[in-house]
């Protein structure tokens, strides 16, 4: 039976409410960064990107420490949040973080922790650039990350800013009522409006093989139909690209309608997969798909330089 046949059966027969995947799975910042650090460290030995993966393992550990050392920006009241959800808007627009004092306190603390990490000279110079940036310059850097408009020549310095923002955004989203966020549009996080980093097919409780997209900013996951483009919503011309001879736990879902792709991770085949770490470690798949003419729809701040 083809994957499309399975999808049609899944949708037409009907599913008991207890087996329906919840629309949103909120992030768990208390554990996610520590688990990601372990995954980066496990992927590093013998990898072509070994030094970089080891650096990102250290940066993820710094993010994990930051979780317990900062305060998240306060949430708007439910009276403010509900109309946003009802009107198909992100309930916690990420742009709001640019004005939050907690964002800059988090950045200060992350930069201090990052200074203790082993890193290449180029990364050390980028860290120094972020360290010495004045208040206005840091605000510009934060705005660039939040709008996915990082200058190519300054990618390395913005990696540290993005790492701090991931922690702040995840802490904020984690405090939402899980039933509140509602669909916004294809490829847009219902919590913060951020883009996807990757997607995953996963099972939990009584739910089997449900597909979730993960936000690159706040790490919220939202349910998305399988065999459907994350970018444009098309179900035509969807294909799955893999590197020949490599385990098919990670594929690139390509769309011939809009010529974009997003990676899809199969947790049923490997429960250790991480949406950010394994996205970085599978850079070879990005290069292969880009060479064939597709553009990446997902955003990973740790891959902006590639």
C-alpha positions as CSV (number, residue, x, y, z in Angstrom):
1,X,0.0,0.0,0.0
2,X,1.3,3.4,-0.9
3,X,1.7,6.2,1.6
4,X,-1.0,8.2,-0.1
5,X,-3.4,5.2,0.1
6,X,-2.7,5.0,3.8
7,X,-3.4,8.7,4.2
8,X,-6.8,8.5,2.4
9,X,-7.9,5.5,4.6
10,X,-6.8,7.4,7.7
11,X,-8.9,10.5,6.8
12,X,-12.0,8.7,5.5
13,X,-12.7,5.9,8.0
14,X,-12.8,8.3,10.9
15,X,-10.8,8.2,14.1
16,X,-12.0,8.1,17.7
17,X,-11.4,11.3,19.5
18,X,-9.0,9.7,21.9
19,X,-6.8,8.7,18.9
20,X,-6.9,12.1,17.2
21,X,-3.6,13.9,17.4
22,X,-3.8,17.2,19.4
23,X,-3.3,20.2,17.1
24,X,-0.4,21.6,19.3
25,X,2.3,20.2,21.4
26,X,3.9,22.9,23.5
27,X,7.7,22.9,24.1
28,X,9.3,21.6,27.2
29,X,12.3,23.9,27.8
30,X,13.2,22.1,31.0
31,X,14.4,19.1,29.0
32,X,14.6,19.9,25.3
33,X,18.0,21.8,25.3
34,X,19.7,19.1,27.4
35,X,18.4,16.4,25.1
36,X,19.6,18.4,22.1
37,X,23.0,18.8,23.6
38,X,23.3,15.1,24.0
39,X,22.2,14.5,20.5
40,X,24.7,16.9,19.0
41,X,27.4,15.2,21.1
42,X,26.3,11.8,19.9
43,X,26.3,12.9,16.2
44,X,29.7,14.6,16.3
45,X,32.3,11.7,16.4
46,X,33.5,11.0,12.9
47,X,31.1,13.5,11.2
48,X,32.4,15.9,8.6
49,X,31.0,18.7,10.8
50,X,32.5,17.2,14.0
51,X,34.0,20.5,15.4
52,X,30.8,22.4,14.7
53,X,28.5,19.8,16.1
54,X,30.6,19.7,19.3
55,X,30.4,23.5,19.5
56,X,26.6,23.3,19.1
57,X,26.5,20.6,21.8
58,X,28.2,23.1,24.2
59,X,25.9,25.9,23.1
60,X,22.8,23.8,23.7
61,X,24.1,23.0,27.2
62,X,24.5,26.8,27.7
63,X,20.8,27.1,26.6
64,X,19.8,24.5,29.1
65,X,21.5,26.3,31.9
66,X,19.9,29.6,30.8
67,X,16.4,28.1,31.1
68,X,16.8,28.0,34.9
69,X,18.5,31.4,35.1
70,X,16.1,33.8,33.4
71,X,12.5,35.0,33.5
72,X,10.3,34.7,30.5
73,X,8.4,37.8,29.3
74,X,5.0,38.0,30.9
75,X,2.1,36.6,28.9
76,X,-0.7,38.9,27.7
77,X,-4.1,38.3,29.4
78,X,-6.4,35.6,28.1
79,X,-8.7,38.4,27.0
80,X,-5.9,39.5,24.6
81,X,-4.9,36.1,23.5
82,X,-8.3,34.6,22.7
83,X,-9.1,37.1,19.9
84,X,-5.8,36.5,18.3
85,X,-6.5,32.7,18.2
86,X,-10.1,33.2,17.0
87,X,-8.9,35.4,14.1
88,X,-6.2,32.9,12.9
89,X,-3.3,34.9,14.3
90,X,-0.2,33.7,16.2
91,X,-1.1,34.2,19.9
92,X,2.4,35.3,20.9
93,X,3.9,37.1,17.9
94,X,7.7,36.7,18.0
95,X,8.2,40.3,17.1
96,X,7.1,41.2,20.6
97,X,10.4,39.8,22.0
98,X,12.3,42.7,20.4
99,X,10.8,45.0,23.1
100,X,11.1,42.6,26.0
101,X,13.8,43.4,28.6
102,X,14.0,39.7,29.3
103,X,15.3,39.1,25.8
104,X,18.4,41.2,26.4
105,X,19.0,39.9,29.9
106,X,18.9,36.4,28.4
107,X,21.3,37.4,25.6
108,X,23.8,38.8,28.2
109,X,23.8,35.6,30.2
110,X,24.1,33.4,27.2
111,X,27.0,35.3,25.8
112,X,28.8,35.0,29.2
113,X,28.2,31.2,29.2
114,X,29.2,30.8,25.6
115,X,32.6,32.6,26.3
116,X,33.6,29.5,28.3
117,X,33.1,27.1,25.4
118,X,35.8,25.8,23.1
119,X,35.2,27.2,19.6
120,X,37.1,28.0,16.4
121,X,38.7,31.4,16.1
122,X,36.0,32.6,13.7
123,X,33.3,31.8,16.2
124,X,35.3,33.5,19.0
125,X,35.5,36.6,16.9
126,X,31.7,36.5,16.2
127,X,31.1,36.1,20.0
128,X,33.2,39.1,20.6
129,X,31.2,41.1,18.1
130,X,28.0,40.2,19.9
131,X,29.6,40.9,23.3
132,X,30.8,44.4,22.3
133,X,27.6,45.4,20.5
134,X,25.9,48.4,22.1
135,X,22.2,48.4,23.0
136,X,21.0,49.7,19.6
137,X,23.2,47.2,17.7
138,X,21.9,44.3,19.8
139,X,18.3,45.4,19.1
140,X,19.1,45.4,15.4
141,X,20.5,41.9,15.7
142,X,17.5,40.6,17.6
143,X,15.2,42.1,15.0
144,X,17.1,40.5,12.2
145,X,16.8,37.0,13.8
146,X,13.1,37.5,14.5
147,X,12.4,38.5,10.9
148,X,14.6,35.9,9.3
149,X,16.7,38.6,7.7
150,X,20.2,38.0,9.1
151,X,22.9,39.7,6.9
152,X,25.0,37.0,5.2
153,X,28.3,38.7,6.4
154,X,27.2,38.6,10.0
155,X,25.7,35.1,10.3
156,X,28.1,33.8,12.9
157,X,27.4,36.6,15.5
158,X,23.7,36.1,15.0
159,X,23.9,32.4,16.0
160,X,24.4,33.5,19.6
161,X,21.4,35.9,19.4
162,X,19.3,33.2,17.9
163,X,20.3,30.7,20.7
164,X,19.2,33.2,23.4
165,X,15.9,33.9,21.6
166,X,15.1,30.2,21.3
167,X,15.2,29.9,25.1
168,X,13.1,33.0,25.7
169,X,10.5,32.0,23.1
170,X,10.3,28.4,24.3
171,X,9.8,29.5,27.9
172,X,7.1,31.9,26.9
173,X,5.2,29.4,24.7
174,X,5.4,26.7,27.3
175,X,3.1,28.7,29.6
176,X,0.2,28.9,27.1
177,X,-3.0,26.8,27.6
178,X,-2.4,24.0,25.1
179,X,-5.9,24.3,23.6
180,X,-5.5,28.0,22.8
181,X,-3.4,28.2,19.6
182,X,-5.3,27.6,16.4
183,X,-4.2,27.1,12.8
184,X,-2.7,30.3,11.2
185,X,-1.5,29.3,7.7
186,X,0.7,26.7,6.1
187,X,4.2,26.8,7.5
188,X,3.5,29.4,10.2
189,X,3.7,28.6,13.9
190,X,0.4,29.1,15.6
191,X,2.1,30.3,18.8
192,X,4.8,32.8,17.6
193,X,4.4,33.0,13.9
194,X,7.9,31.6,13.3
195,X,8.9,29.3,10.4
196,X,9.4,25.6,10.6
197,X,12.8,24.1,11.3
198,X,11.7,20.5,10.2
199,X,8.9,18.1,10.7
200,X,8.6,14.7,12.2
201,X,6.4,11.6,12.1
202,X,5.8,10.5,15.7
203,X,3.7,8.3,17.9
204,X,2.6,9.0,21.5
205,X,-0.1,7.7,23.7
206,X,-2.9,6.3,21.5
207,X,-1.8,8.5,18.5
208,X,0.2,6.6,15.8
209,X,2.4,8.2,13.1
210,X,1.1,11.7,13.3
211,X,3.1,14.4,11.6
212,X,4.2,17.5,13.5
213,X,6.0,20.6,12.3
214,X,8.4,22.2,14.8
215,X,8.8,25.9,15.0
216,X,12.4,27.2,14.6
217,X,11.8,29.9,17.1
218,X,9.7,28.7,20.1
219,X,9.9,24.9,19.4
220,X,6.1,24.5,19.4
221,X,5.0,21.6,17.3
222,X,1.7,21.6,15.4
223,X,-0.1,18.9,13.5
224,X,0.2,18.9,9.7
225,X,-1.3,16.4,7.2
226,X,1.2,14.0,5.7
227,X,2.0,14.2,2.0
228,X,1.1,17.9,2.0
229,X,3.6,20.8,1.3
230,X,4.4,22.7,4.4
231,X,5.0,25.9,2.4
232,X,2.1,26.1,0.0
233,X,-0.3,23.4,1.2
234,X,-0.3,21.6,-2.2
235,X,-0.8,17.8,-2.2
236,X,0.4,17.6,-5.8
237,X,3.9,16.8,-6.9
238,X,5.1,15.8,-3.4
239,X,8.1,13.5,-3.4
240,X,10.7,12.3,-0.8
241,X,14.4,12.7,-1.4
242,X,17.1,10.7,0.4
243,X,20.8,10.2,0.0
244,X,21.4,6.8,-1.6
245,X,23.0,4.3,0.8
246,X,22.1,6.4,3.9
247,X,19.5,5.4,6.5
248,X,16.1,6.7,5.5
249,X,15.2,8.1,8.9
250,X,15.5,11.6,7.5
251,X,14.0,12.6,4.1
252,X,13.5,15.9,2.3
253,X,9.8,16.4,1.3
254,X,9.9,18.3,-1.9
255,X,7.1,20.1,-3.6
256,X,7.0,20.6,-7.4
257,X,4.3,23.3,-7.1
258,X,6.4,25.8,-5.1
259,X,9.8,24.2,-5.5
260,X,10.5,24.2,-1.8
261,X,11.3,21.4,0.7
262,X,11.2,20.7,4.4
263,X,12.9,17.7,6.1
264,X,10.8,15.0,7.7
265,X,12.2,12.9,10.5
266,X,10.8,9.4,11.3
267,X,10.8,8.9,15.0
268,X,9.3,5.4,14.5
269,X,12.6,4.4,13.0
270,X,14.9,6.3,15.4
271,X,13.5,7.8,18.6
272,X,16.7,9.8,19.3
273,X,16.2,12.1,16.3
274,X,16.1,15.8,17.2
275,X,14.5,18.4,14.9
276,X,17.4,20.8,15.2
277,X,20.4,18.7,15.8
278,X,19.6,16.1,13.1
279,X,18.7,18.9,10.7
280,X,22.2,20.2,11.0
281,X,23.9,16.8,10.9
282,X,22.0,16.0,7.6
283,X,23.4,19.0,5.8
284,X,24.5,16.7,3.0
285,X,20.8,16.1,2.1
286,X,20.3,19.9,1.9
287,X,23.1,20.2,-0.5
288,X,21.8,17.4,-2.7
289,X,18.3,18.8,-2.8
290,X,19.4,22.4,-3.4
291,X,21.6,21.2,-6.3
292,X,18.4,19.6,-7.8
293,X,16.7,23.0,-7.7
294,X,14.6,23.1,-4.6
295,X,14.8,25.9,-2.0
296,X,14.8,25.2,1.7
297,X,11.5,26.3,3.4
298,X,12.6,25.5,6.9
299,X,14.8,27.8,8.9
300,X,17.6,26.6,11.2
301,X,19.7,29.4,12.8
302,X,22.6,27.0,13.1
303,X,22.6,26.5,9.3
304,X,22.3,30.1,8.2
305,X,25.9,30.1,7.0
306,X,25.4,27.1,4.7
